[in-house]
Amino acid sequence: MITIDELKRKIDKKSRLLGIDIGSKRIGISISDDKRLIATPLKTLQPSSFSELINEIKKLINEYNIQGLIIGDPLNMDGSRGKSSQSVNDKSNIIYKEVKIPFVLWDERLSTVGAFNLSSQLDINVSKRVKKIDENAAAFILQGALDYLNN
């Protein structure tokens, strides 16, 4: 894991980042444009194994020329690390060993709430919002990192 500032120095000017929201059952995936201005929800994965998840991430890295991963870190509301945060940290390190591109853990507190609220402002019905909540949360996480990188 590296810091967001270290990531900024390591990636090309025209490259994409992948946002990942690791949940216990579903994994939300989002992608940035090559100028790293806008995060777009890409897909929700329900891998049957961790190796299936890694293979899917590898495919996305190759297909979209991904140079960095922004992985949501589910910190406690007080900023401390709990079980979920430690689990994401452990999984992120395993992913890194397999894909060999830099990753940043990005504070995801309130990302699901934020994604749900944002989609409600877009007049999307509740069942569609719930169905796409994981990829929208991944986009919310990635957009926060993109905004930081561009500030």
C-alpha positions in Angstrom: 0.0 0.0 0.0 1.1 3.5 -0.8 -0.2 7.0 0.0 -2.4 8.9 -2.5 0.5 11.4 -3.0 2.9 8.5 -3.8 0.3 7.1 -6.3 0.1 10.5 -8.0 3.9 10.4 -8.7 3.9 6.8 -9.9 1.2 6.9 -12.6 1.2 8.3 -16.1 -0.6 11.5 -17.0 -3.0 9.5 -19.2 -4.0 6.5 -17.2 -7.0 5.0 -15.5 -7.7 4.0 -11.9 -10.0 1.3 -10.7 -12.2 1.9 -7.6 -13.0 -1.2 -5.6 -15.5 -1.5 -2.8 -14.9 -4.9 -1.1 -18.0 -6.1 0.6 -18.6 -9.5 2.3 -20.8 -10.7 -0.5 -20.5 -8.3 -3.4 -17.6 -6.3 -4.8 -18.3 -2.9 -6.4 -16.1 -1.8 -9.3 -15.7 1.6 -10.8 -13.3 3.1 -13.3 -11.9 6.6 -14.0 -11.5 8.2 -17.4 -7.9 8.4 -18.7 -7.6 12.0 -17.5 -8.7 10.8 -14.0 -11.5 13.4 -13.7 -14.6 11.3 -13.4 -15.4 8.0 -11.8 -18.0 5.8 -13.5 -19.7 2.7 -11.9 -18.6 -0.3 -13.9 -20.0 -3.5 -12.4 -20.8 -5.5 -9.3 -19.0 -8.8 -8.9 -20.2 -11.7 -6.8 -17.1 -14.0 -7.1 -17.4 -17.5 -5.8 -13.8 -17.4 -4.6 -11.0 -14.9 -3.9 -9.0 -16.2 -6.9 -12.0 -15.5 -9.1 -12.0 -11.9 -7.9 -8.3 -11.6 -8.5 -8.7 -13.0 -12.1 -11.5 -10.5 -12.8 -9.3 -7.6 -11.5 -6.4 -8.8 -13.7 -8.7 -8.8 -16.7 -9.9 -5.3 -16.0 -6.3 -4.0 -15.5 -5.3 -5.4 -18.9 -8.5 -4.3 -20.7 -8.5 -0.7 -19.4 -4.8 0.0 -18.9 -5.3 0.4 -15.1 -2.3 1.8 -13.3 -3.6 2.0 -9.8 -6.3 0.7 -7.5 -8.3 2.8 -5.0 -9.8 0.4 -2.5 -12.4 1.6 0.0 -11.3 1.3 3.6 -14.3 0.8 5.9 -12.9 2.7 8.9 -15.1 3.1 12.0 -16.9 6.4 12.3 -14.2 7.6 14.8 -11.5 6.8 12.2 -10.2 3.7 14.0 -9.6 0.3 12.3 -12.1 -2.4 13.0 -12.5 -6.0 11.8 -13.9 -4.9 8.4 -11.0 -2.5 7.8 -8.4 -5.1 8.8 -10.1 -7.6 6.5 -10.0 -5.2 3.5 -6.4 -4.4 4.3 -5.5 -8.1 4.3 -7.4 -8.7 1.1 -5.8 -5.7 -0.6 -2.3 -6.9 0.2 -3.1 -10.3 -1.3 -4.5 -8.6 -4.4 -1.4 -6.5 -4.7 0.9 -9.6 -4.6 -1.1 -11.0 -7.5 -1.6 -7.9 -9.7 1.6 -5.9 -8.9 0.1 -2.4 -9.4 0.0 0.2 -6.6 -3.0 0.6 -4.5 -4.3 3.1 -2.0 -6.7 2.4 0.8 -9.2 5.3 0.7 -11.6 6.2 3.6 -15.0 5.0 2.5 -17.0 6.1 5.5 -20.5 7.0 4.4 -19.8 6.0 0.7 -22.8 3.7 0.5 -25.0 6.3 2.1 -23.5 8.9 -0.3 -24.0 6.8 -3.3 -27.6 6.0 -2.4 -28.4 9.6 -1.7 -26.8 10.7 -5.0 -28.7 8.2 -7.0 -32.0 9.3 -5.3 -31.3 12.9 -6.6 -31.0 11.4 -10.1 -34.6 10.1 -9.8 -33.6 6.5 -10.1 -36.1 4.1 -8.5 -35.2 2.3 -5.3 -34.9 -1.2 -6.7 -32.4 0.0 -9.3 -30.5 2.0 -6.6 -30.2 -1.1 -4.3 -29.2 -3.3 -7.2 -26.3 -1.0 -8.2 -25.3 0.3 -4.8 -22.0 -1.5 -4.7 -20.7 -0.2 -8.0 -22.1 3.3 -7.1 -20.3 3.1 -3.8 -17.1 2.2 -5.6 -17.6 5.2 -7.9 -18.2 7.4 -4.9 -14.9 6.2 -3.3 -12.9 6.6 -6.5 -14.4 10.1 -7.1 -13.2 11.2 -3.7 -9.7 10.0 -4.5 -9.8 11.6 -8.0 -10.9 14.9 -6.5 -8.0 14.8 -4.1 -5.5 14.0 -6.9 -6.8 16.9 -9.0 -6.9 19.4 -6.1 
